[in-house]
Amino acid sequence: MSAEPAIVAPAEPARYAPRDRLVGYAFGVMTALCWATSPILIKKGLKGLPSPNWGITVGMASAMVVVATWLIIRPARLRRWGGAEGRASFRAPILFLLIAGAISGFGSLARTLAIDMAPVVIAIPLVQTASLFTVVLAPLLLGRHVEHVPPRLLFGASLVVVGSALVILGLNR
């Protein structure tokens, strides 16, 4: 009687290693700095253009150059996709990434239009309410086992929305 090999799921790595967590926090702060500066430069750049469509086009092209440069500098993670197994595992997430890219592109377009049509100090606090949407939608779309949202986090994200409302109300007096 031959025993069939047991199918063993790979061990799940620790949720987030301390070093990865710190690097993630650093990238989060860098993102905040970039996204805080970007709308100010967009507002300044849109003044000389005949249409905000030019602004989004130039901005997306510039972003593509930055990402392409990053991929050239840090190609090690791309090598994992080299074999047949890697390509097969690539097919599953690609649909989600395409949808996310389309949504992100639409969001960038909407953000540029908001900056063009409203004061940047009002448009951007509205954009920052995204954290509340993320906190609410992540557990629903990814599952509570992937994204756990304790009440304190939901409360904190709600404070961001309240703060945005106060900025908007204060500037529209």
C-alpha positions as CSV (number, residue, x, y, z in Angstrom):
1,M,0.0,0.0,0.0
2,S,1.6,3.2,-1.1
3,A,1.0,6.4,0.8
4,E,0.1,9.4,-1.2
5,P,2.2,12.4,-0.4
6,A,0.3,14.8,1.9
7,I,-0.5,18.2,0.4
8,V,0.9,20.7,2.8
9,A,0.1,24.3,2.5
10,P,3.2,26.5,2.8
11,A,3.8,28.0,6.2
12,E,2.4,31.5,6.4
13,P,5.1,33.9,7.2
14,A,4.8,36.1,10.2
15,R,2.1,38.7,9.6
16,Y,4.6,41.6,9.3
17,A,8.2,41.4,10.4
18,P,9.3,44.4,12.5
19,R,11.8,45.5,9.9
20,D,9.2,45.3,7.1
21,R,6.8,47.2,9.2
22,L,9.2,50.0,9.7
23,V,10.1,50.1,6.0
24,G,6.4,50.1,5.2
25,Y,5.9,53.0,7.6
26,A,8.7,54.9,6.0
27,F,7.2,54.4,2.5
28,G,3.9,55.6,4.0
29,V,5.4,58.8,5.2
30,M,7.2,59.3,1.8
31,T,3.9,58.8,0.1
32,A,2.2,61.4,2.3
33,L,5.0,63.9,1.5
34,C,4.8,63.2,-2.2
35,W,1.0,63.4,-2.3
36,A,1.0,66.6,-0.2
37,T,3.4,68.3,-2.6
38,S,2.0,67.0,-5.8
39,P,-1.4,68.9,-5.8
40,I,0.3,72.2,-5.1
41,L,2.5,71.7,-8.1
42,I,-0.4,70.4,-10.2
43,K,-2.4,73.6,-9.3
44,K,0.5,75.7,-10.4
45,G,1.1,73.8,-13.6
46,L,-2.6,73.8,-14.7
47,K,-2.6,77.6,-14.8
48,G,-0.7,77.6,-18.1
49,L,-2.5,74.7,-19.8
50,P,-5.6,75.0,-22.1
51,S,-7.1,71.9,-20.5
52,P,-6.6,69.8,-17.3
53,N,-6.4,66.8,-19.6
54,W,-2.9,67.9,-20.4
55,G,-2.1,68.0,-16.7
56,I,-3.2,64.4,-16.1
57,T,-1.4,63.2,-19.3
58,V,1.9,64.7,-18.3
59,G,1.5,63.6,-14.7
60,M,0.7,60.0,-15.7
61,A,3.6,59.9,-18.1
62,S,5.9,61.2,-15.4
63,A,4.7,58.6,-13.0
64,M,5.4,55.9,-15.5
65,V,9.0,57.1,-15.9
66,V,9.5,57.0,-12.1
67,V,8.0,53.4,-11.9
68,A,10.0,52.2,-14.9
69,T,13.2,53.6,-13.3
70,W,12.4,51.8,-10.1
71,L,11.9,48.5,-11.9
72,I,15.3,49.0,-13.7
73,I,17.0,49.8,-10.4
74,R,15.3,47.0,-8.4
75,P,14.7,44.1,-10.9
76,A,15.2,41.3,-8.4
77,R,11.5,41.0,-7.6
78,L,10.7,40.7,-11.3
79,R,12.9,37.6,-11.7
80,R,10.5,35.5,-9.7
81,W,8.0,35.7,-12.6
82,G,10.5,34.2,-15.1
83,G,9.5,30.5,-15.2
84,A,6.3,28.9,-16.4
85,E,5.1,28.6,-12.8
86,G,5.7,32.2,-12.2
87,R,3.8,33.2,-15.4
88,A,0.9,31.0,-14.4
89,S,0.7,32.5,-11.0
90,F,0.8,36.0,-12.6
91,R,-2.5,35.5,-14.4
92,A,-4.7,35.4,-11.3
93,P,-3.7,38.7,-9.8
94,I,-3.4,40.6,-13.1
95,L,-7.1,41.1,-13.4
96,F,-7.3,42.8,-10.0
97,L,-4.2,44.9,-10.8
98,L,-5.8,46.0,-14.1
99,I,-9.0,47.0,-12.4
100,A,-7.0,48.8,-9.6
101,G,-4.9,50.6,-12.3
102,A,-8.1,51.8,-14.1
103,I,-9.6,52.9,-10.8
104,S,-6.4,54.7,-9.9
105,G,-6.2,56.4,-13.3
106,F,-9.8,57.6,-12.9
107,G,-9.0,58.8,-9.4
108,S,-6.0,60.7,-10.7
109,L,-8.1,62.3,-13.3
110,A,-10.8,63.2,-10.8
111,R,-8.1,64.6,-8.4
112,T,-6.6,66.8,-11.2
113,L,-10.1,68.1,-12.1
114,A,-10.9,68.8,-8.5
115,I,-7.6,70.7,-8.1
116,D,-8.3,72.6,-11.3
117,M,-11.9,73.6,-10.4
118,A,-11.6,74.1,-6.6
119,P,-9.1,75.6,-4.2
120,V,-6.4,73.0,-3.5
121,V,-6.8,73.5,0.3
122,I,-10.4,72.2,-0.1
123,A,-10.0,69.6,-2.8
124,I,-7.2,67.7,-1.1
125,P,-8.9,67.3,2.3
126,L,-11.8,65.8,0.4
127,V,-9.3,63.4,-1.3
128,Q,-7.9,62.5,2.1
129,T,-11.2,61.1,3.1
130,A,-10.1,58.0,1.1
131,S,-8.7,56.5,4.4
132,L,-12.3,56.1,5.7
133,F,-13.4,54.4,2.5
134,T,-10.3,52.1,2.6
135,V,-11.0,51.2,6.2
136,V,-14.6,50.3,5.4
137,L,-14.0,48.6,2.1
138,A,-10.8,46.6,2.8
139,P,-12.4,44.1,5.1
140,L,-15.4,43.7,2.8
141,L,-13.4,43.2,-0.4
142,L,-10.4,41.3,1.1
143,G,-12.1,39.6,4.0
144,R,-11.8,40.2,7.7
145,H,-9.1,37.5,8.0
146,V,-6.9,39.7,5.8
147,E,-7.7,43.2,7.0
148,H,-8.8,43.4,10.6
149,V,-10.3,46.8,11.4
150,P,-10.7,47.4,15.2
151,P,-13.1,50.1,16.3
152,R,-10.2,52.5,17.2
153,L,-9.0,52.4,13.6
154,L,-12.5,53.1,12.3
155,F,-12.8,56.0,14.8
156,G,-9.5,57.4,13.7
157,A,-10.4,57.3,10.0
158,S,-13.7,59.0,10.9
159,L,-11.8,61.8,12.5
160,V,-10.0,62.4,9.2
161,V,-13.4,62.9,7.6
162,V,-14.5,65.2,10.4
163,G,-11.3,67.2,10.1
164,S,-11.8,67.5,6.3
165,A,-15.3,68.8,6.9
166,L,-14.0,71.4,9.4
167,V,-11.4,72.6,6.9
168,I,-14.1,72.9,4.1
169,L,-16.6,74.6,6.4
170,G,-14.0,77.0,7.7
171,L,-12.8,78.0,4.3
172,N,-16.3,78.5,2.9
173,R,-17.4,81.2,5.4
